[in-house]
Amino acid sequence: MISVTGLRAGTTFQIDSQPYVVLKYEHTKMGRGTANIKVKIKNLKSNTVLEKTFVSGAQVQEISTTKRKLQYLYQQGDNFCFMDPKNFEQFSLKKEVLGDQPEFLAEGTLVDVLFCEDVPLSIDLPPKLEFTVVETGPGVKGNSATNIFKPATLQNGLIIKVPLFVKSGERIMVDTRTGEYIERVK
C-alpha cells in the first residue's frame, strides 16, 4: 500500500482491481479541514481519464509495472504486433489498448510499452516522430505572406496540414501529442 500523498505523475496503482497511472497531482488544504489530494488518472485498461479526490491519509494498492522498448511491426485486423528488439519476442496489442495512437505508428517505430505482470497495458509514443510525405499538392509561388497550410498524406496514411513549401518525398517531424507539423528534416 502506498499513501495518496506519494502519488506523483507517472505513478501506477490500482483501485477495484483496475490499473491506473497518475497524470496530474494536486494537494489542497483549506482552512481547518483535512487536506485533499486531487489526482487526474488514466485507466490503463480502458484508456479513460478521470479525476479522483482522496483524503490525505488514504492509501491505494501499489502495482509493479515495467517499461520495455518495443518496435512496431504491422497491423493485423484490430491487433497491432510489436517486437522486443533484444530477444525478438513478439506481442500483440488490441486497438482499444492503443487508443488514438495507432495513427502515428509506422513500421519500425520504437515505443515504450508499459507491462504489468507480463501483460502489455499501454504505449507511450515519443513526443515527435519523423515521417515521409507521400503525397501533397503543389505550393503556389508568392502565397507565403501568411501561414497557409495544405493537406499532406504521410507514409502511414495519416493526413496532416503542412506549410506550402513542403514537397512530396520530403521527411518531416510531427508532434504525436497534437498531430501537427513541426519542421522539415534535413
PyMOL CGO cylinders between C-alpha atoms (Angstrom):
from pymol import cmd
from pymol.cgo import CYLINDER

trace = [
    CYLINDER, 0.00, 0.00, 0.00, 1.18, 3.50, -0.78, 0.3, 1, 1, 1, 1, 1, 1,
    CYLINDER, 1.18, 3.50, -0.78, -0.07, 6.75, 0.67, 0.3, 1, 1, 1, 1, 1, 1,
    CYLINDER, -0.07, 6.75, 0.67, -2.00, 9.01, -1.70, 0.3, 1, 1, 1, 1, 1, 1,
    CYLINDER, -2.00, 9.01, -1.70, 0.43, 11.81, -0.84, 0.3, 1, 1, 1, 1, 1, 1,
    CYLINDER, 0.43, 11.81, -0.84, 3.06, 9.78, -2.71, 0.3, 1, 1, 1, 1, 1, 1,
    CYLINDER, 3.06, 9.78, -2.71, 1.08, 9.75, -5.95, 0.3, 1, 1, 1, 1, 1, 1,
    CYLINDER, 1.08, 9.75, -5.95, 3.04, 11.75, -8.50, 0.3, 1, 1, 1, 1, 1, 1,
    CYLINDER, 3.04, 11.75, -8.50, 2.81, 11.92, -12.28, 0.3, 1, 1, 1, 1, 1, 1,
    CYLINDER, 2.81, 11.92, -12.28, 3.72, 8.52, -13.73, 0.3, 1, 1, 1, 1, 1, 1,
    CYLINDER, 3.72, 8.52, -13.73, 2.96, 6.52, -10.56, 0.3, 1, 1, 1, 1, 1, 1,
    CYLINDER, 2.96, 6.52, -10.56, 0.89, 3.38, -11.15, 0.3, 1, 1, 1, 1, 1, 1,
    CYLINDER, 0.89, 3.38, -11.15, -1.60, 1.92, -8.67, 0.3, 1, 1, 1, 1, 1, 1,
    CYLINDER, -1.60, 1.92, -8.67, -4.86, 0.01, -8.64, 0.3, 1, 1, 1, 1, 1, 1,
    CYLINDER, -4.86, 0.01, -8.64, -8.37, 0.64, -7.35, 0.3, 1, 1, 1, 1, 1, 1,
    CYLINDER, -8.37, 0.64, -7.35, -11.02, -2.12, -7.53, 0.3, 1, 1, 1, 1, 1, 1,
    CYLINDER, -11.02, -2.12, -7.53, -8.57, -4.33, -9.48, 0.3, 1, 1, 1, 1, 1, 1,
    CYLINDER, -8.57, -4.33, -9.48, -8.27, -1.69, -12.23, 0.3, 1, 1, 1, 1, 1, 1,
    CYLINDER, -8.27, -1.69, -12.23, -4.76, -0.34, -13.03, 0.3, 1, 1, 1, 1, 1, 1,
    CYLINDER, -4.76, -0.34, -13.03, -4.32, 3.45, -13.17, 0.3, 1, 1, 1, 1, 1, 1,
    CYLINDER, -4.32, 3.45, -13.17, -1.49, 5.85, -13.90, 0.3, 1, 1, 1, 1, 1, 1,
    CYLINDER, -1.49, 5.85, -13.90, -1.33, 9.35, -12.40, 0.3, 1, 1, 1, 1, 1, 1,
    CYLINDER, -1.33, 9.35, -12.40, -1.33, 12.15, -14.98, 0.3, 1, 1, 1, 1, 1, 1,
    CYLINDER, -1.33, 12.15, -14.98, -1.57, 15.14, -12.61, 0.3, 1, 1, 1, 1, 1, 1,
    CYLINDER, -1.57, 15.14, -12.61, -1.28, 15.55, -8.83, 0.3, 1, 1, 1, 1, 1, 1,
    CYLINDER, -1.28, 15.55, -8.83, -2.63, 18.42, -6.71, 0.3, 1, 1, 1, 1, 1, 1,
    CYLINDER, -2.63, 18.42, -6.71, -2.54, 18.81, -2.91, 0.3, 1, 1, 1, 1, 1, 1,
    CYLINDER, -2.54, 18.81, -2.91, -5.06, 21.25, -1.39, 0.3, 1, 1, 1, 1, 1, 1,
    CYLINDER, -5.06, 21.25, -1.39, -5.66, 22.30, 2.22, 0.3, 1, 1, 1, 1, 1, 1,
    CYLINDER, -5.66, 22.30, 2.22, -8.45, 24.69, 3.03, 0.3, 1, 1, 1, 1, 1, 1,
    CYLINDER, -8.45, 24.69, 3.03, -8.92, 26.25, 6.47, 0.3, 1, 1, 1, 1, 1, 1,
    CYLINDER, -8.92, 26.25, 6.47, -9.28, 23.87, 9.38, 0.3, 1, 1, 1, 1, 1, 1,
    CYLINDER, -9.28, 23.87, 9.38, -10.32, 20.81, 7.38, 0.3, 1, 1, 1, 1, 1, 1,
    CYLINDER, -10.32, 20.81, 7.38, -8.20, 17.93, 6.29, 0.3, 1, 1, 1, 1, 1, 1,
    CYLINDER, -8.20, 17.93, 6.29, -6.01, 18.10, 3.24, 0.3, 1, 1, 1, 1, 1, 1,
    CYLINDER, -6.01, 18.10, 3.24, -7.32, 16.68, -0.02, 0.3, 1, 1, 1, 1, 1, 1,
    CYLINDER, -7.32, 16.68, -0.02, -5.33, 15.02, -2.75, 0.3, 1, 1, 1, 1, 1, 1,
    CYLINDER, -5.33, 15.02, -2.75, -6.83, 15.59, -6.19, 0.3, 1, 1, 1, 1, 1, 1,
    CYLINDER, -6.83, 15.59, -6.19, -5.40, 13.44, -8.99, 0.3, 1, 1, 1, 1, 1, 1,
    CYLINDER, -5.40, 13.44, -8.99, -6.12, 13.15, -12.67, 0.3, 1, 1, 1, 1, 1, 1,
    CYLINDER, -6.12, 13.15, -12.67, -5.73, 9.46, -13.52, 0.3, 1, 1, 1, 1, 1, 1,
    CYLINDER, -5.73, 9.46, -13.52, -5.96, 7.27, -16.61, 0.3, 1, 1, 1, 1, 1, 1,
    CYLINDER, -5.96, 7.27, -16.61, -7.33, 3.74, -16.54, 0.3, 1, 1, 1, 1, 1, 1,
    CYLINDER, -7.33, 3.74, -16.54, -4.70, 1.61, -18.28, 0.3, 1, 1, 1, 1, 1, 1,
    CYLINDER, -4.70, 1.61, -18.28, -7.20, -0.99, -19.49, 0.3, 1, 1, 1, 1, 1, 1,
    CYLINDER, -7.20, -0.99, -19.49, -9.96, 1.26, -20.87, 0.3, 1, 1, 1, 1, 1, 1,
    CYLINDER, -9.96, 1.26, -20.87, -7.88, 4.44, -21.55, 0.3, 1, 1, 1, 1, 1, 1,
    CYLINDER, -7.88, 4.44, -21.55, -10.50, 6.58, -19.78, 0.3, 1, 1, 1, 1, 1, 1,
    CYLINDER, -10.50, 6.58, -19.78, -9.29, 9.66, -17.91, 0.3, 1, 1, 1, 1, 1, 1,
    CYLINDER, -9.29, 9.66, -17.91, -10.97, 10.79, -14.69, 0.3, 1, 1, 1, 1, 1, 1,
    CYLINDER, -10.97, 10.79, -14.69, -10.37, 12.98, -11.68, 0.3, 1, 1, 1, 1, 1, 1,
    CYLINDER, -10.37, 12.98, -11.68, -10.45, 11.49, -8.20, 0.3, 1, 1, 1, 1, 1, 1,
    CYLINDER, -10.45, 11.49, -8.20, -10.16, 13.12, -4.80, 0.3, 1, 1, 1, 1, 1, 1,
    CYLINDER, -10.16, 13.12, -4.80, -8.67, 11.35, -1.78, 0.3, 1, 1, 1, 1, 1, 1,
    CYLINDER, -8.67, 11.35, -1.78, -8.47, 12.38, 1.89, 0.3, 1, 1, 1, 1, 1, 1,
    CYLINDER, -8.47, 12.38, 1.89, -4.88, 12.99, 2.96, 0.3, 1, 1, 1, 1, 1, 1,
    CYLINDER, -4.88, 12.99, 2.96, -4.44, 9.77, 4.99, 0.3, 1, 1, 1, 1, 1, 1,
    CYLINDER, -4.44, 9.77, 4.99, -5.88, 7.36, 2.39, 0.3, 1, 1, 1, 1, 1, 1,
    CYLINDER, -5.88, 7.36, 2.39, -3.86, 4.58, 0.80, 0.3, 1, 1, 1, 1, 1, 1,
    CYLINDER, -3.86, 4.58, 0.80, -4.05, 2.76, -2.53, 0.3, 1, 1, 1, 1, 1, 1,
    CYLINDER, -4.05, 2.76, -2.53, -2.75, -0.59, -3.71, 0.3, 1, 1, 1, 1, 1, 1,
    CYLINDER, -2.75, -0.59, -3.71, 0.59, -0.30, -5.50, 0.3, 1, 1, 1, 1, 1, 1,
    CYLINDER, 0.59, -0.30, -5.50, 1.20, -2.35, -8.64, 0.3, 1, 1, 1, 1, 1, 1,
    CYLINDER, 1.20, -2.35, -8.64, 4.57, -3.14, -10.10, 0.3, 1, 1, 1, 1, 1, 1,
    CYLINDER, 4.57, -3.14, -10.10, 4.96, -2.19, -13.72, 0.3, 1, 1, 1, 1, 1, 1,
    CYLINDER, 4.96, -2.19, -13.72, 7.86, -2.30, -16.13, 0.3, 1, 1, 1, 1, 1, 1,
    CYLINDER, 7.86, -2.30, -16.13, 8.54, -0.35, -19.31, 0.3, 1, 1, 1, 1, 1, 1,
    CYLINDER, 8.54, -0.35, -19.31, 10.06, -2.05, -22.32, 0.3, 1, 1, 1, 1, 1, 1,
    CYLINDER, 10.06, -2.05, -22.32, 11.13, -0.51, -25.60, 0.3, 1, 1, 1, 1, 1, 1,
    CYLINDER, 11.13, -0.51, -25.60, 9.38, -2.39, -28.42, 0.3, 1, 1, 1, 1, 1, 1,
    CYLINDER, 9.38, -2.39, -28.42, 9.42, -1.98, -32.19, 0.3, 1, 1, 1, 1, 1, 1,
    CYLINDER, 9.42, -1.98, -32.19, 6.15, -1.74, -34.14, 0.3, 1, 1, 1, 1, 1, 1,
    CYLINDER, 6.15, -1.74, -34.14, 5.94, -4.37, -36.88, 0.3, 1, 1, 1, 1, 1, 1,
    CYLINDER, 5.94, -4.37, -36.88, 2.49, -4.48, -38.50, 0.3, 1, 1, 1, 1, 1, 1,
    CYLINDER, 2.49, -4.48, -38.50, -1.29, -4.36, -38.04, 0.3, 1, 1, 1, 1, 1, 1,
    CYLINDER, -1.29, -4.36, -38.04, -3.48, -7.42, -38.46, 0.3, 1, 1, 1, 1, 1, 1,
    CYLINDER, -3.48, -7.42, -38.46, -7.15, -6.53, -38.15, 0.3, 1, 1, 1, 1, 1, 1,
    CYLINDER, -7.15, -6.53, -38.15, -7.66, -4.87, -34.76, 0.3, 1, 1, 1, 1, 1, 1,
    CYLINDER, -7.66, -4.87, -34.76, -4.36, -6.20, -33.41, 0.3, 1, 1, 1, 1, 1, 1,
    CYLINDER, -4.36, -6.20, -33.41, -1.02, -4.39, -33.57, 0.3, 1, 1, 1, 1, 1, 1,
    CYLINDER, -1.02, -4.39, -33.57, 2.13, -6.51, -33.47, 0.3, 1, 1, 1, 1, 1, 1,
    CYLINDER, 2.13, -6.51, -33.47, 5.24, -5.33, -31.61, 0.3, 1, 1, 1, 1, 1, 1,
    CYLINDER, 5.24, -5.33, -31.61, 8.64, -6.99, -31.14, 0.3, 1, 1, 1, 1, 1, 1,
    CYLINDER, 8.64, -6.99, -31.14, 11.28, -6.70, -28.45, 0.3, 1, 1, 1, 1, 1, 1,
    CYLINDER, 11.28, -6.70, -28.45, 14.49, -5.94, -30.42, 0.3, 1, 1, 1, 1, 1, 1,
    CYLINDER, 14.49, -5.94, -30.42, 16.65, -7.59, -27.72, 0.3, 1, 1, 1, 1, 1, 1,
    CYLINDER, 16.65, -7.59, -27.72, 15.12, -11.08, -27.64, 0.3, 1, 1, 1, 1, 1, 1,
    CYLINDER, 15.12, -11.08, -27.64, 12.76, -10.94, -30.67, 0.3, 1, 1, 1, 1, 1, 1,
    CYLINDER, 12.76, -10.94, -30.67, 9.73, -11.78, -28.51, 0.3, 1, 1, 1, 1, 1, 1,
    CYLINDER, 9.73, -11.78, -28.51, 6.50, -10.59, -30.15, 0.3, 1, 1, 1, 1, 1, 1,
    CYLINDER, 6.50, -10.59, -30.15, 3.44, -9.05, -28.50, 0.3, 1, 1, 1, 1, 1, 1,
    CYLINDER, 3.44, -9.05, -28.50, 0.02, -8.33, -29.91, 0.3, 1, 1, 1, 1, 1, 1,
    CYLINDER, 0.02, -8.33, -29.91, -1.92, -5.33, -28.55, 0.3, 1, 1, 1, 1, 1, 1,
    CYLINDER, -1.92, -5.33, -28.55, -5.59, -4.64, -29.24, 0.3, 1, 1, 1, 1, 1, 1,
    CYLINDER, -5.59, -4.64, -29.24, -6.68, -1.34, -30.79, 0.3, 1, 1, 1, 1, 1, 1,
    CYLINDER, -6.68, -1.34, -30.79, -8.57, -0.43, -27.57, 0.3, 1, 1, 1, 1, 1, 1,
    CYLINDER, -8.57, -0.43, -27.57, -5.28, -0.54, -25.60, 0.3, 1, 1, 1, 1, 1, 1,
    CYLINDER, -5.28, -0.54, -25.60, -3.62, 1.90, -28.00, 0.3, 1, 1, 1, 1, 1, 1,
    CYLINDER, -3.62, 1.90, -28.00, -6.44, 4.47, -28.04, 0.3, 1, 1, 1, 1, 1, 1,
    CYLINDER, -6.44, 4.47, -28.04, -5.88, 7.09, -30.77, 0.3, 1, 1, 1, 1, 1, 1,
    CYLINDER, -5.88, 7.09, -30.77, -2.13, 6.45, -31.01, 0.3, 1, 1, 1, 1, 1, 1,
    CYLINDER, -2.13, 6.45, -31.01, -2.09, 3.88, -33.87, 0.3, 1, 1, 1, 1, 1, 1,
    CYLINDER, -2.09, 3.88, -33.87, -2.41, 6.65, -36.43, 0.3, 1, 1, 1, 1, 1, 1,
    CYLINDER, -2.41, 6.65, -36.43, 1.17, 7.70, -35.62, 0.3, 1, 1, 1, 1, 1, 1,
    CYLINDER, 1.17, 7.70, -35.62, 2.63, 4.20, -35.84, 0.3, 1, 1, 1, 1, 1, 1,
    CYLINDER, 2.63, 4.20, -35.84, 4.86, 3.49, -38.83, 0.3, 1, 1, 1, 1, 1, 1,
    CYLINDER, 4.86, 3.49, -38.83, 6.74, 0.27, -39.44, 0.3, 1, 1, 1, 1, 1, 1,
    CYLINDER, 6.74, 0.27, -39.44, 9.91, 0.19, -37.35, 0.3, 1, 1, 1, 1, 1, 1,
    CYLINDER, 9.91, 0.19, -37.35, 8.81, 2.86, -34.82, 0.3, 1, 1, 1, 1, 1, 1,
    CYLINDER, 8.81, 2.86, -34.82, 10.23, 2.30, -31.33, 0.3, 1, 1, 1, 1, 1, 1,
    CYLINDER, 10.23, 2.30, -31.33, 7.75, 2.88, -28.48, 0.3, 1, 1, 1, 1, 1, 1,
    CYLINDER, 7.75, 2.88, -28.48, 7.73, 2.38, -24.71, 0.3, 1, 1, 1, 1, 1, 1,
    CYLINDER, 7.73, 2.38, -24.71, 5.19, -0.26, -23.67, 0.3, 1, 1, 1, 1, 1, 1,
    CYLINDER, 5.19, -0.26, -23.67, 4.01, -0.44, -20.05, 0.3, 1, 1, 1, 1, 1, 1,
    CYLINDER, 4.01, -0.44, -20.05, 3.69, -4.01, -18.72, 0.3, 1, 1, 1, 1, 1, 1,
    CYLINDER, 3.69, -4.01, -18.72, 2.02, -5.29, -15.56, 0.3, 1, 1, 1, 1, 1, 1,
    CYLINDER, 2.02, -5.29, -15.56, 2.79, -8.97, -14.83, 0.3, 1, 1, 1, 1, 1, 1,
    CYLINDER, 2.79, -8.97, -14.83, 3.89, -9.54, -18.47, 0.3, 1, 1, 1, 1, 1, 1,
    CYLINDER, 3.89, -9.54, -18.47, 0.59, -8.14, -19.79, 0.3, 1, 1, 1, 1, 1, 1,
    CYLINDER, 0.59, -8.14, -19.79, 1.00, -5.07, -22.04, 0.3, 1, 1, 1, 1, 1, 1,
    CYLINDER, 1.00, -5.07, -22.04, -1.22, -2.24, -20.76, 0.3, 1, 1, 1, 1, 1, 1,
    CYLINDER, -1.22, -2.24, -20.76, -0.40, 0.90, -22.77, 0.3, 1, 1, 1, 1, 1, 1,
    CYLINDER, -0.40, 0.90, -22.77, 2.11, 2.53, -25.10, 0.3, 1, 1, 1, 1, 1, 1,
    CYLINDER, 2.11, 2.53, -25.10, 3.97, 5.82, -24.88, 0.3, 1, 1, 1, 1, 1, 1,
    CYLINDER, 3.97, 5.82, -24.88, 4.93, 7.35, -28.19, 0.3, 1, 1, 1, 1, 1, 1,
    CYLINDER, 4.93, 7.35, -28.19, 7.90, 9.70, -28.43, 0.3, 1, 1, 1, 1, 1, 1,
    CYLINDER, 7.90, 9.70, -28.43, 6.73, 13.36, -28.42, 0.3, 1, 1, 1, 1, 1, 1,
    CYLINDER, 6.73, 13.36, -28.42, 7.77, 13.75, -32.06, 0.3, 1, 1, 1, 1, 1, 1,
    CYLINDER, 7.77, 13.75, -32.06, 8.26, 11.29, -34.89, 0.3, 1, 1, 1, 1, 1, 1,
    CYLINDER, 8.26, 11.29, -34.89, 9.73, 11.50, -38.38, 0.3, 1, 1, 1, 1, 1, 1,
    CYLINDER, 9.73, 11.50, -38.38, 7.59, 10.66, -41.43, 0.3, 1, 1, 1, 1, 1, 1,
    CYLINDER, 7.59, 10.66, -41.43, 7.93, 10.82, -45.22, 0.3, 1, 1, 1, 1, 1, 1,
    CYLINDER, 7.93, 10.82, -45.22, 5.39, 12.90, -47.15, 0.3, 1, 1, 1, 1, 1, 1,
    CYLINDER, 5.39, 12.90, -47.15, 3.94, 10.56, -49.79, 0.3, 1, 1, 1, 1, 1, 1,
    CYLINDER, 3.94, 10.56, -49.79, 1.54, 12.97, -51.47, 0.3, 1, 1, 1, 1, 1, 1,
    CYLINDER, 1.54, 12.97, -51.47, 0.81, 16.68, -51.26, 0.3, 1, 1, 1, 1, 1, 1,
    CYLINDER, 0.81, 16.68, -51.26, -0.37, 19.38, -53.59, 0.3, 1, 1, 1, 1, 1, 1,
    CYLINDER, -0.37, 19.38, -53.59, 1.99, 21.93, -55.14, 0.3, 1, 1, 1, 1, 1, 1,
    CYLINDER, 1.99, 21.93, -55.14, 2.78, 25.15, -53.31, 0.3, 1, 1, 1, 1, 1, 1,
    CYLINDER, 2.78, 25.15, -53.31, 1.70, 28.31, -55.10, 0.3, 1, 1, 1, 1, 1, 1,
    CYLINDER, 1.70, 28.31, -55.10, 4.58, 30.73, -55.56, 0.3, 1, 1, 1, 1, 1, 1,
    CYLINDER, 4.58, 30.73, -55.56, 4.03, 34.07, -53.87, 0.3, 1, 1, 1, 1, 1, 1,
    CYLINDER, 4.03, 34.07, -53.87, 1.49, 32.62, -51.44, 0.3, 1, 1, 1, 1, 1, 1,
    CYLINDER, 1.49, 32.62, -51.44, 3.86, 32.75, -48.48, 0.3, 1, 1, 1, 1, 1, 1,
    CYLINDER, 3.86, 32.75, -48.48, 3.00, 36.06, -46.87, 0.3, 1, 1, 1, 1, 1, 1,
    CYLINDER, 3.00, 36.06, -46.87, 0.91, 34.32, -44.22, 0.3, 1, 1, 1, 1, 1, 1,
    CYLINDER, 0.91, 34.32, -44.22, 0.91, 30.89, -42.65, 0.3, 1, 1, 1, 1, 1, 1,
    CYLINDER, 0.91, 30.89, -42.65, -1.01, 28.94, -45.25, 0.3, 1, 1, 1, 1, 1, 1,
    CYLINDER, -1.01, 28.94, -45.25, -1.18, 25.17, -44.98, 0.3, 1, 1, 1, 1, 1, 1,
    CYLINDER, -1.18, 25.17, -44.98, -2.07, 22.37, -47.37, 0.3, 1, 1, 1, 1, 1, 1,
    CYLINDER, -2.07, 22.37, -47.37, -3.01, 18.73, -46.71, 0.3, 1, 1, 1, 1, 1, 1,
    CYLINDER, -3.01, 18.73, -46.71, -0.29, 16.09, -46.97, 0.3, 1, 1, 1, 1, 1, 1,
    CYLINDER, -0.29, 16.09, -46.97, -0.54, 12.29, -46.81, 0.3, 1, 1, 1, 1, 1, 1,
    CYLINDER, -0.54, 12.29, -46.81, 2.23, 10.59, -44.83, 0.3, 1, 1, 1, 1, 1, 1,
    CYLINDER, 2.23, 10.59, -44.83, 3.76, 7.13, -45.35, 0.3, 1, 1, 1, 1, 1, 1,
    CYLINDER, 3.76, 7.13, -45.35, 1.42, 5.59, -42.75, 0.3, 1, 1, 1, 1, 1, 1,
    CYLINDER, 1.42, 5.59, -42.75, -1.74, 7.08, -44.34, 0.3, 1, 1, 1, 1, 1, 1,
    CYLINDER, -1.74, 7.08, -44.34, -2.13, 9.92, -41.85, 0.3, 1, 1, 1, 1, 1, 1,
    CYLINDER, -2.13, 9.92, -41.85, -3.25, 13.24, -43.38, 0.3, 1, 1, 1, 1, 1, 1,
    CYLINDER, -3.25, 13.24, -43.38, -1.96, 16.41, -41.72, 0.3, 1, 1, 1, 1, 1, 1,
    CYLINDER, -1.96, 16.41, -41.72, -1.61, 20.10, -42.62, 0.3, 1, 1, 1, 1, 1, 1,
    CYLINDER, -1.61, 20.10, -42.62, 1.85, 21.22, -43.76, 0.3, 1, 1, 1, 1, 1, 1,
    CYLINDER, 1.85, 21.22, -43.76, 3.27, 24.55, -44.97, 0.3, 1, 1, 1, 1, 1, 1,
    CYLINDER, 3.27, 24.55, -44.97, 3.23, 25.27, -48.71, 0.3, 1, 1, 1, 1, 1, 1,
    CYLINDER, 3.23, 25.27, -48.71, 6.99, 24.72, -49.15, 0.3, 1, 1, 1, 1, 1, 1,
    CYLINDER, 6.99, 24.72, -49.15, 6.81, 21.01, -48.18, 0.3, 1, 1, 1, 1, 1, 1,
    CYLINDER, 6.81, 21.01, -48.18, 7.02, 18.71, -51.22, 0.3, 1, 1, 1, 1, 1, 1,
    CYLINDER, 7.02, 18.71, -51.22, 6.29, 15.02, -51.78, 0.3, 1, 1, 1, 1, 1, 1,
    CYLINDER, 6.29, 15.02, -51.78, 9.18, 12.76, -50.79, 0.3, 1, 1, 1, 1, 1, 1,
    CYLINDER, 9.18, 12.76, -50.79, 10.46, 15.09, -48.03, 0.3, 1, 1, 1, 1, 1, 1,
    CYLINDER, 10.46, 15.09, -48.03, 10.89, 13.97, -44.41, 0.3, 1, 1, 1, 1, 1, 1,
    CYLINDER, 10.89, 13.97, -44.41, 9.06, 15.95, -41.73, 0.3, 1, 1, 1, 1, 1, 1,
    CYLINDER, 9.06, 15.95, -41.73, 8.70, 15.86, -37.93, 0.3, 1, 1, 1, 1, 1, 1,
    CYLINDER, 8.70, 15.86, -37.93, 5.17, 15.52, -36.49, 0.3, 1, 1, 1, 1, 1, 1,
    CYLINDER, 5.17, 15.52, -36.49, 4.10, 16.21, -32.89, 0.3, 1, 1, 1, 1, 1, 1,
    CYLINDER, 4.10, 16.21, -32.89, 2.43, 12.97, -31.70, 0.3, 1, 1, 1, 1, 1, 1,
    CYLINDER, 2.43, 12.97, -31.70, 0.52, 14.77, -28.94, 0.3, 1, 1, 1, 1, 1, 1,
    CYLINDER, 0.52, 14.77, -28.94, -1.27, 17.21, -31.27, 0.3, 1, 1, 1, 1, 1, 1,
    CYLINDER, -1.27, 17.21, -31.27, -0.80, 15.68, -34.72, 0.3, 1, 1, 1, 1, 1, 1,
    CYLINDER, -0.80, 15.68, -34.72, 0.68, 18.91, -36.08, 0.3, 1, 1, 1, 1, 1, 1,
    CYLINDER, 0.68, 18.91, -36.08, 3.63, 19.58, -38.36, 0.3, 1, 1, 1, 1, 1, 1,
    CYLINDER, 3.63, 19.58, -38.36, 6.80, 20.68, -36.50, 0.3, 1, 1, 1, 1, 1, 1,
    CYLINDER, 6.80, 20.68, -36.50, 9.61, 21.01, -39.05, 0.3, 1, 1, 1, 1, 1, 1,
    CYLINDER, 9.61, 21.01, -39.05, 11.31, 19.65, -42.13, 0.3, 1, 1, 1, 1, 1, 1,
    CYLINDER, 11.31, 19.65, -42.13, 14.07, 17.12, -41.53, 0.3, 1, 1, 1, 1, 1, 1,
    CYLINDER, 14.07, 17.12, -41.53, 17.32, 17.99, -43.24, 0.3, 1, 1, 1, 1, 1, 1,
]
cmd.load_cgo(trace, "trace")
